[in-house]
Amino acid sequence: MRFFKSRRAATAAAVIVIATAAAAWIEASRASAAPAASAHDVAVSRKASQEERNVREQIIQFYQLRADADTESAGDRAALAALYLERAREGGDFADVLRAEALARKSLLLREAHNSETKLILASALLEQHRFPEALVLAESVLQDDPLNLTHRAVVAEIRLELGDYDGAGSMFNTLWKNRASLVVAPRLARWEEIRGRDDAALGLLESARDTAQKRKDLPRGQLAWFNIRLGEHELRAGRTREARGALRKALQLAPDDPRALTAMARFEASVGNWNRVIEIGERSLEKSVDPEILGLLANACRATGNAERAVEYDRVIDVAFVSKPGPFHRALSLYLLDRRRQIPLVLAKAEDDIATRRDVYGYDVLALALYRSGRIPEARAAMAKALRMGTRDPLLRRHAAEIGEAGKG
Protein backbone atom coordinates (compact mmCIF):
# COMPACT_ATOMS: atom_id res chain seq x y z
CA MET A 1 0.00 0.00 0.00
CA ARG A 2 2.83 2.38 0.81
CA PHE A 3 4.46 1.63 -2.52
CA PHE A 4 1.17 2.34 -4.30
CA LYS A 5 0.89 5.68 -2.51
CA SER A 6 4.41 6.61 -3.55
CA ARG A 7 3.49 5.91 -7.17
CA ARG A 8 0.45 8.15 -6.92
CA ALA A 9 2.59 10.90 -5.42
CA ALA A 10 5.12 10.56 -8.23
CA THR A 11 2.33 10.77 -10.83
CA ALA A 12 0.93 13.90 -9.21
CA ALA A 13 4.40 15.45 -9.06
CA ALA A 14 4.93 14.73 -12.75
CA VAL A 15 1.62 16.38 -13.63
CA ILE A 16 2.55 19.43 -11.56
CA VAL A 17 5.89 19.69 -13.38
CA ILE A 18 4.14 19.61 -16.76
CA ALA A 19 1.50 22.10 -15.68
CA THR A 20 4.02 24.52 -14.19
CA ALA A 21 6.27 24.49 -17.23
CA ALA A 22 3.29 24.80 -19.57
CA ALA A 23 1.77 27.68 -17.62
CA ALA A 24 4.98 29.68 -17.65
CA TRP A 25 5.42 29.37 -21.37
CA ILE A 26 1.72 29.96 -22.11
CA GLU A 27 1.76 33.23 -20.19
CA ALA A 28 4.94 34.31 -21.99
CA SER A 29 3.48 33.64 -25.43
CA ARG A 30 0.19 35.40 -24.70
CA ALA A 31 1.95 38.75 -24.39
CA SER A 32 1.56 39.28 -28.14
CA ALA A 33 -1.97 39.48 -29.55
CA ALA A 34 -1.17 40.44 -33.14
CA PRO A 35 -3.49 38.90 -35.78
CA ALA A 36 -0.59 37.09 -37.43
CA ALA A 37 2.36 35.83 -35.45
CA SER A 38 5.64 37.65 -36.03
CA ALA A 39 8.93 35.80 -36.40
CA HIS A 40 9.64 36.57 -32.75
CA ASP A 41 6.24 35.18 -31.68
CA VAL A 42 6.83 32.01 -33.66
CA ALA A 43 10.26 31.60 -32.08
CA VAL A 44 8.82 32.06 -28.59
CA SER A 45 6.01 29.60 -29.29
CA ARG A 46 8.36 27.06 -30.81
CA LYS A 47 10.64 27.32 -27.80
CA ALA A 48 7.68 26.95 -25.46
CA SER A 49 6.39 23.91 -27.32
CA GLN A 50 9.83 22.35 -27.29
CA GLU A 51 10.09 22.93 -23.55
CA GLU A 52 6.81 21.09 -23.01
CA ARG A 53 7.99 18.25 -25.23
CA ASN A 54 11.25 18.03 -23.31
CA VAL A 55 9.39 17.80 -19.99
CA ARG A 56 7.15 15.09 -21.41
CA GLU A 57 10.14 13.13 -22.69
CA GLN A 58 11.71 13.26 -19.25
CA ILE A 59 8.52 11.93 -17.69
CA ILE A 60 8.28 9.18 -20.32
CA GLN A 61 11.83 8.14 -19.48
CA PHE A 62 10.98 8.24 -15.77
CA TYR A 63 8.02 5.89 -16.17
CA GLN A 64 9.88 3.68 -18.62
CA LEU A 65 12.63 3.13 -16.06
CA ARG A 66 10.03 2.29 -13.42
CA ALA A 67 8.22 -0.10 -15.76
CA ASP A 68 11.49 -1.81 -16.69
CA ALA A 69 12.35 -2.21 -13.02
CA ASP A 70 8.92 -3.55 -12.06
CA THR A 71 7.48 -5.94 -14.62
CA GLU A 72 4.26 -6.25 -12.61
CA SER A 73 3.45 -2.53 -12.50
CA ALA A 74 0.08 -1.85 -14.13
CA GLY A 75 0.11 1.80 -13.09
CA ASP A 76 3.41 2.70 -14.72
CA ARG A 77 2.33 1.12 -17.99
CA ALA A 78 -0.97 2.99 -17.91
CA ALA A 79 0.88 6.28 -17.32
CA LEU A 80 3.20 5.53 -20.24
CA ALA A 81 0.26 4.69 -22.48
CA ALA A 82 -1.39 8.03 -21.71
CA LEU A 83 1.84 9.91 -22.39
CA TYR A 84 2.43 8.14 -25.71
CA LEU A 85 -1.13 8.87 -26.75
CA GLU A 86 -0.68 12.56 -25.96
CA ARG A 87 2.58 12.60 -27.92
CA ALA A 88 0.90 10.88 -30.87
CA ARG A 89 -1.85 13.48 -31.05
CA GLU A 90 0.55 16.39 -30.95
CA GLY A 91 3.33 14.87 -33.02
CA GLY A 92 1.46 12.76 -35.54
CA ASP A 93 3.54 9.61 -35.03
CA PHE A 94 1.22 6.63 -35.51
CA ALA A 95 3.77 4.34 -33.87
CA ASP A 96 3.03 6.12 -30.60
CA VAL A 97 -0.63 5.13 -30.91
CA LEU A 98 0.40 1.50 -31.26
CA ARG A 99 2.73 1.85 -28.27
CA ALA A 100 -0.12 3.29 -26.23
CA GLU A 101 -2.41 0.42 -27.19
CA ALA A 102 0.18 -2.23 -26.31
CA LEU A 103 0.99 -0.65 -22.94
CA ALA A 104 -2.67 -0.21 -22.02
CA ARG A 105 -3.38 -3.85 -22.84
CA LYS A 106 -0.41 -4.96 -20.75
CA SER A 107 -1.62 -2.82 -17.85
CA LEU A 108 -5.07 -4.41 -18.04
CA LEU A 109 -3.56 -7.89 -18.14
CA LEU A 110 -1.66 -7.09 -14.97
CA ARG A 111 -4.65 -5.56 -13.22
CA GLU A 112 -8.17 -5.41 -14.66
CA ALA A 113 -9.99 -4.54 -11.42
CA HIS A 114 -9.98 -0.84 -10.44
CA ASN A 115 -8.28 0.06 -13.72
CA SER A 116 -11.11 1.74 -15.58
CA GLU A 117 -9.03 4.75 -16.63
CA THR A 118 -6.68 2.43 -18.48
CA LYS A 119 -9.65 1.00 -20.34
CA LEU A 120 -10.47 4.52 -21.48
CA ILE A 121 -6.86 5.05 -22.57
CA LEU A 122 -7.09 1.84 -24.60
CA ALA A 123 -10.43 2.97 -26.04
CA SER A 124 -8.82 6.28 -27.04
CA ALA A 125 -5.95 4.45 -28.75
CA LEU A 126 -8.48 2.37 -30.67
CA LEU A 127 -10.37 5.53 -31.64
CA GLU A 128 -7.17 6.97 -33.09
CA GLN A 129 -7.04 3.87 -35.29
CA HIS A 130 -10.73 4.19 -36.21
CA ARG A 131 -11.50 0.87 -34.53
CA PHE A 132 -14.80 2.22 -33.28
CA PRO A 133 -16.74 -0.98 -32.43
CA GLU A 134 -13.90 -2.24 -30.22
CA ALA A 135 -13.59 1.15 -28.55
CA LEU A 136 -17.33 1.23 -27.86
CA VAL A 137 -17.26 -2.14 -26.10
CA LEU A 138 -14.52 -0.92 -23.78
CA ALA A 139 -16.09 2.47 -23.12
CA GLU A 140 -19.50 0.98 -22.38
CA SER A 141 -17.99 -1.51 -19.94
CA VAL A 142 -16.37 1.39 -18.07
CA LEU A 143 -19.63 3.34 -18.11
CA GLN A 144 -21.51 0.35 -16.74
CA ASP A 145 -19.20 0.34 -13.73
CA ASP A 146 -19.66 4.07 -13.13
CA PRO A 147 -22.79 5.31 -14.96
CA LEU A 148 -22.68 8.83 -13.49
CA ASN A 149 -19.11 9.59 -14.53
CA LEU A 150 -19.17 12.58 -16.88
CA THR A 151 -16.10 11.61 -18.89
CA HIS A 152 -17.28 8.04 -19.38
CA ARG A 153 -20.68 9.20 -20.63
CA ALA A 154 -19.14 11.76 -22.99
CA VAL A 155 -16.75 9.20 -24.50
CA VAL A 156 -19.54 6.68 -25.11
CA ALA A 157 -21.68 9.39 -26.72
CA GLU A 158 -18.77 10.39 -28.97
CA ILE A 159 -18.15 6.83 -30.16
CA ARG A 160 -21.83 6.28 -30.89
CA LEU A 161 -21.79 9.50 -32.87
CA GLU A 162 -18.79 8.34 -34.91
CA LEU A 163 -20.49 5.03 -35.62
CA GLY A 164 -23.62 6.79 -36.88
CA ASP A 165 -25.77 5.54 -34.00
CA TYR A 166 -27.51 8.88 -33.80
CA ASP A 167 -30.42 7.67 -31.69
CA GLY A 168 -28.05 6.30 -29.06
CA ALA A 169 -25.74 9.31 -29.26
CA GLY A 170 -28.63 11.76 -29.09
CA SER A 171 -30.12 10.14 -26.00
CA MET A 172 -26.80 10.39 -24.20
CA PHE A 173 -26.02 13.92 -25.37
CA ASN A 174 -29.43 15.03 -24.07
CA THR A 175 -28.35 13.99 -20.59
CA LEU A 176 -25.06 15.86 -21.02
CA TRP A 177 -26.54 19.23 -22.04
CA LYS A 178 -26.58 20.49 -18.45
CA ASN A 179 -22.82 19.83 -18.34
CA ARG A 180 -22.11 21.70 -21.58
CA ALA A 181 -19.64 24.05 -19.89
CA SER A 182 -17.30 21.12 -19.22
CA LEU A 183 -14.28 20.89 -21.50
CA VAL A 184 -14.87 17.14 -21.60
CA VAL A 185 -18.41 17.61 -22.90
CA ALA A 186 -18.47 20.81 -24.96
CA PRO A 187 -16.44 19.77 -28.06
CA ARG A 188 -18.24 16.44 -28.31
CA LEU A 189 -21.63 18.07 -27.87
CA ALA A 190 -20.69 20.69 -30.47
CA ARG A 191 -19.99 17.92 -32.96
CA TRP A 192 -23.45 16.48 -32.30
CA GLU A 193 -25.01 19.90 -32.91
CA GLU A 194 -23.06 20.21 -36.17
CA ILE A 195 -24.23 16.83 -37.37
CA ARG A 196 -27.86 17.75 -36.86
CA GLY A 197 -27.50 21.14 -38.54
CA ARG A 198 -27.53 23.33 -35.43
CA ASP A 199 -24.45 25.34 -36.37
CA ASP A 200 -25.18 28.33 -34.14
CA ALA A 201 -25.46 26.10 -31.08
CA ALA A 202 -22.22 24.36 -32.06
CA LEU A 203 -20.45 27.70 -32.49
CA GLY A 204 -21.54 28.86 -29.04
CA LEU A 205 -20.25 25.67 -27.45
CA LEU A 206 -16.90 25.85 -29.23
CA GLU A 207 -16.34 29.53 -28.47
CA SER A 208 -17.18 28.97 -24.82
CA ALA A 209 -14.87 25.95 -24.62
CA ARG A 210 -12.04 27.88 -26.29
CA ASP A 211 -12.47 30.78 -23.87
CA THR A 212 -12.57 28.47 -20.86
CA ALA A 213 -9.47 26.60 -22.01
CA GLN A 214 -7.54 29.84 -22.49
CA LYS A 215 -8.16 30.75 -18.84
CA ARG A 216 -6.68 27.48 -17.66
CA LYS A 217 -3.02 27.53 -16.73
CA ASP A 218 -2.65 23.76 -16.46
CA LEU A 219 -3.34 22.80 -20.07
CA PRO A 220 -0.48 21.99 -22.47
CA ARG A 221 -0.13 24.20 -25.52
CA GLY A 222 -1.22 21.37 -27.81
CA GLN A 223 -4.57 21.13 -26.03
CA LEU A 224 -5.08 24.89 -26.15
CA ALA A 225 -4.27 24.80 -29.85
CA TRP A 226 -6.75 21.98 -30.39
CA PHE A 227 -9.67 24.06 -29.09
CA ASN A 228 -8.74 26.79 -31.59
CA ILE A 229 -8.39 24.22 -34.38
CA ARG A 230 -11.82 22.86 -33.61
CA LEU A 231 -13.33 26.35 -33.66
CA GLY A 232 -11.48 27.32 -36.84
CA GLU A 233 -12.66 24.24 -38.69
CA HIS A 234 -16.25 24.95 -37.71
CA GLU A 235 -15.96 28.56 -38.86
CA LEU A 236 -14.53 27.41 -42.18
CA ARG A 237 -17.41 25.00 -42.79
CA ALA A 238 -19.82 27.82 -41.96
CA GLY A 239 -18.16 30.07 -44.55
CA ARG A 240 -16.79 32.59 -42.05
CA THR A 241 -13.30 32.79 -43.48
CA ARG A 242 -12.06 35.73 -41.43
CA GLU A 243 -13.03 34.06 -38.15
CA ALA A 244 -11.62 30.74 -39.34
CA ARG A 245 -8.29 32.34 -40.23
CA GLY A 246 -8.09 34.01 -36.82
CA ALA A 247 -8.76 30.82 -34.86
CA LEU A 248 -6.30 28.77 -36.91
CA ARG A 249 -3.60 31.43 -36.67
CA LYS A 250 -4.03 31.35 -32.91
CA ALA A 251 -3.64 27.57 -32.98
CA LEU A 252 -0.38 27.87 -34.90
CA GLN A 253 0.80 30.64 -32.61
CA LEU A 254 0.33 28.27 -29.68
CA ALA A 255 1.80 25.21 -31.40
CA PRO A 256 3.70 26.15 -34.59
CA ASP A 257 4.74 22.58 -35.39
CA ASP A 258 1.56 20.72 -34.43
CA PRO A 259 0.55 18.60 -37.48
CA ARG A 260 -3.15 19.04 -36.62
CA ALA A 261 -2.84 22.82 -36.73
CA LEU A 262 -0.74 22.73 -39.90
CA THR A 263 -3.23 20.46 -41.67
CA ALA A 264 -6.17 22.64 -40.65
CA MET A 265 -4.42 25.79 -41.88
CA ALA A 266 -3.38 24.14 -45.15
CA ARG A 267 -7.00 23.10 -45.67
CA PHE A 268 -8.07 26.70 -45.03
CA GLU A 269 -5.54 28.15 -47.47
CA ALA A 270 -6.67 25.65 -50.12
CA SER A 271 -10.28 26.74 -49.60
CA VAL A 272 -9.38 30.34 -50.48
CA GLY A 273 -7.05 29.36 -53.33
CA ASN A 274 -3.83 30.46 -51.66
CA TRP A 275 -1.82 27.61 -53.15
CA ASN A 276 1.66 28.88 -52.39
CA ARG A 277 0.75 29.01 -48.70
CA VAL A 278 -0.61 25.46 -48.97
CA ILE A 279 2.77 24.32 -50.27
CA GLU A 280 4.66 26.19 -47.56
CA ILE A 281 2.49 24.85 -44.74
CA GLY A 282 2.17 21.37 -46.20
CA GLU A 283 5.91 20.90 -46.52
CA ARG A 284 6.35 22.02 -42.91
CA SER A 285 3.76 19.45 -41.86
CA LEU A 286 5.50 16.65 -43.74
CA GLU A 287 8.61 17.29 -41.67
CA LYS A 288 6.57 16.11 -38.66
CA SER A 289 4.38 13.36 -40.09
CA VAL A 290 3.23 11.90 -43.40
CA ASP A 291 -0.52 12.44 -43.67
CA PRO A 292 -2.64 11.52 -46.71
CA GLU A 293 -4.70 14.70 -46.54
CA ILE A 294 -1.59 16.90 -46.55
CA LEU A 295 -0.17 14.95 -49.47
CA GLY A 296 -3.40 15.45 -51.41
CA LEU A 297 -3.44 19.17 -50.63
CA LEU A 298 0.18 19.47 -51.76
CA ALA A 299 -0.54 17.62 -54.98
CA ASN A 300 -3.48 19.93 -55.73
CA ALA A 301 -1.41 22.99 -54.87
CA CYS A 302 1.38 21.88 -57.22
CA ARG A 303 -1.09 21.35 -60.05
CA ALA A 304 -2.64 24.77 -59.39
CA THR A 305 0.76 26.47 -59.52
CA GLY A 306 1.88 24.69 -62.68
CA ASN A 307 4.21 22.11 -61.16
CA ALA A 308 2.61 18.97 -62.57
CA GLU A 309 5.74 16.84 -62.10
CA ARG A 310 5.84 17.58 -58.40
CA ALA A 311 2.13 16.76 -58.13
CA VAL A 312 2.79 13.36 -59.69
CA GLU A 313 5.52 12.74 -57.12
CA TYR A 314 3.10 13.43 -54.28
CA ASP A 315 0.58 11.08 -55.88
CA ARG A 316 3.23 8.36 -55.99
CA VAL A 317 3.87 8.83 -52.27
CA ILE A 318 0.12 8.54 -51.62
CA ASP A 319 0.00 5.29 -53.58
CA VAL A 320 3.00 3.74 -51.83
CA ALA A 321 2.31 4.96 -48.30
CA PHE A 322 -1.47 4.61 -48.17
CA VAL A 323 -3.29 3.22 -51.21
CA SER A 324 -1.24 0.03 -51.30
CA LYS A 325 -1.73 -0.69 -47.59
CA PRO A 326 -4.47 -2.97 -46.21
CA GLY A 327 -7.22 -1.66 -43.98
CA PRO A 328 -9.72 1.19 -44.26
CA PHE A 329 -8.91 4.41 -46.07
CA HIS A 330 -8.66 7.80 -44.41
CA ARG A 331 -11.81 9.54 -45.66
CA ALA A 332 -9.89 12.57 -46.85
CA LEU A 333 -7.77 10.19 -48.95
CA SER A 334 -10.90 8.56 -50.40
CA LEU A 335 -12.33 11.92 -51.40
CA TYR A 336 -9.04 13.02 -52.93
CA LEU A 337 -8.81 9.88 -55.03
CA LEU A 338 -12.43 10.21 -56.13
CA ASP A 339 -11.94 13.86 -57.06
CA ARG A 340 -8.93 12.84 -59.17
CA ARG A 341 -10.91 9.89 -60.67
CA ARG A 342 -8.27 7.49 -59.40
CA GLN A 343 -8.62 4.02 -57.83
CA ILE A 344 -12.42 4.26 -58.00
CA PRO A 345 -13.17 0.51 -57.65
CA LEU A 346 -10.82 0.25 -54.68
CA VAL A 347 -12.26 3.33 -52.98
CA LEU A 348 -15.78 1.98 -53.51
CA ALA A 349 -14.84 -1.36 -51.96
CA LYS A 350 -13.28 0.40 -48.96
CA ALA A 351 -16.34 2.64 -48.57
CA GLU A 352 -18.68 -0.35 -48.64
CA ASP A 353 -16.59 -2.11 -45.97
CA ASP A 354 -16.55 1.04 -43.86
CA ILE A 355 -20.29 1.62 -44.01
CA ALA A 356 -20.99 -1.93 -42.84
CA THR A 357 -20.00 -0.91 -39.30
CA ARG A 358 -19.83 2.89 -39.34
CA ARG A 359 -23.07 4.31 -40.73
CA ASP A 360 -22.48 8.02 -40.16
CA VAL A 361 -23.30 10.82 -42.58
CA TYR A 362 -19.71 11.24 -43.76
CA GLY A 363 -19.37 7.54 -44.47
CA TYR A 364 -22.48 7.70 -46.65
CA ASP A 365 -21.08 10.80 -48.36
CA VAL A 366 -17.92 8.91 -49.41
CA LEU A 367 -20.01 5.92 -50.48
CA ALA A 368 -22.36 8.13 -52.51
CA LEU A 369 -19.50 9.81 -54.36
CA ALA A 370 -17.79 6.47 -55.03
CA LEU A 371 -21.03 5.04 -56.43
CA TYR A 372 -21.50 8.16 -58.55
CA ARG A 373 -17.97 7.93 -59.94
CA SER A 374 -18.72 4.27 -60.73
CA GLY A 375 -21.76 5.28 -62.79
CA ARG A 376 -24.26 3.80 -60.33
CA ILE A 377 -26.43 6.92 -60.14
CA PRO A 378 -29.61 5.63 -58.42
CA GLU A 379 -27.55 3.96 -55.68
CA ALA A 380 -25.46 7.12 -55.32
CA ARG A 381 -28.61 9.19 -54.80
CA ALA A 382 -29.90 6.75 -52.19
CA ALA A 383 -26.60 6.89 -50.29
CA MET A 384 -26.53 10.69 -50.55
CA ALA A 385 -30.01 10.87 -49.04
CA LYS A 386 -28.65 9.01 -46.02
CA ALA A 387 -25.70 11.42 -45.87
CA LEU A 388 -28.15 14.33 -45.67
CA ARG A 389 -30.66 12.70 -43.35
CA MET A 390 -29.62 14.61 -40.24
CA GLY A 391 -29.73 18.06 -41.84
CA THR A 392 -25.95 18.55 -41.63
CA ARG A 393 -24.98 21.83 -43.28
CA ASP A 394 -21.42 20.95 -44.21
CA PRO A 395 -20.79 22.50 -47.68
CA LEU A 396 -18.85 19.38 -48.68
CA LEU A 397 -21.98 17.27 -48.35
CA ARG A 398 -24.08 19.88 -50.13
CA ARG A 399 -21.60 20.10 -53.00
CA HIS A 400 -21.55 16.34 -53.50
CA ALA A 401 -25.35 16.19 -53.27
CA ALA A 402 -25.67 18.86 -55.97
CA GLU A 403 -23.21 17.06 -58.25
CA ILE A 404 -25.01 13.74 -57.87
CA GLY A 405 -28.42 15.39 -58.21
CA GLU A 406 -27.44 16.89 -61.55
CA ALA A 407 -26.28 13.54 -62.96
CA GLY A 408 -28.16 12.55 -66.09
CA LYS A 409 -29.88 15.92 -66.54
CA GLY A 410 -29.62 17.85 -69.78
Secondary structure, DSSP 4 states (H G I P E B T S, - for coil): -HHHHHHHHHHHHHHHHHHHHHHHHHHHHTT---SS--HHHHHHHHHHHHHHHHHHHHHHHHHHHHHHH-TT-HHHHHHHHHHHHHHHHHH--HHHHHHHHHHHHHHHHH--TT-HHHHHHHHHHHHHTT-HHHHHHHHHHHHHH-TT-HHHHHHHHHHHHHHT-HHHHHHHHHHHGGGTTSTTTHHHHHHHHHHTT-HHHHHHHHHHHHHHHHH-SSS-HHHHHHHHHHHHHHHHHTT-HHHHHHHHHHHHHH-TT-HHHHHHHHHHHHHTT-HHHHHHHHHHHHTT---HHHHHHHHHHHHHTT-HHHHHHHHHHHIIIIITSSSPPPHHHHHHHHHTT-SHHHHHHHHHHHHHH---HHHHHHHHHHHHHTT-HHHHHHHHHHHTTT----HHHHHHHHHHHTTT--
